[in-house]
Amino acid sequence: MLHPNDKSWLNDSPDTTELQSMAKQTPARAKEQTTPFFPTQAYLGYPKDYEKEPALKKRRRDYAEFSRKLRAILAPLLVNRYALHEDMLVLTSEGFSGQGVDVDCVAVTRFGVFVITHVPVVGIISSSQTANEMIVLSESGAAHTFPCPLWRAAPAVHFLSALLSDLQCPVQAIAIATHEACAIELGVPTAIFKLHELSQFLRQSYDRYSAVNWSFFDVNEINARLRKGCQSWDHAVKQAERDARRS
């Protein structure tokens, strides 16, 4: 959870530099997402030596608390027929030298896959007149803009949709605000909501899916597809080390 005065989450794009540094020592760095791009590869989780990076250690601690709250809702509702995959980094064909998008986790259910972004802000979230931007108004009255989390997650949605296309599995981006002092105004996309609304959102998603489909997805099959379709961090680190020796 970010401190209310910590504005680091409001950067214009997700911070992937900590992850990239694990795939070094190389001058290549995944650039921030400034324009839409074609995702061609993805990584799940973290390299084995993530503990060497303080920023990654903090990110994992924050995610542990976030995932605990998610599981408290998902487990009883879905009767444990679900899976959470921590952290997905999506890249273009340029790899770490190109653009990158990082999402907090991917939830696999029997009725679809959800790309989840944690929104740890305090204040009132509203829409902006600028495309793909949101506004958060703090208690002090200061307004800050930040990229729409659904827009930021779009490359991950596109990658997973292609990976699961033969299964015709729906993939959707959602963003969840966890702080009690966060409010969401009308006009904000309904896929951005507070944690206590997650149960109702999933019930509605289940109802929409089951209304037009007779069968459900095998969570284990989708899990295996994700693991097979995503790159190996161990291989990426070794390749980066080879590239560094050649440079």
Secondary structure, 3 states (H helix, E strand, C coil): CCCCCCCHHHCCCCCCHHHHHHCCCCCCCCECCCCCCCCCEEEECCCCCHHHCHHHHHHHHHHHHHHHHHHHHHHHHHCCCEEEEEEEEEECCCHHHCEEEEEEEEEEECCEEEEEEEECCCEEEEECCCCCEEEEECCCCCEEEEECHHHHCHHHHHHHHHHCHHHCCCEEEEEEECCCCEEECCCCCCCEEEHHHHHHHHHHHHHHHHHHCCCCCCHHHHHHHHHHHCECHHHHHHHHHHHHHHC
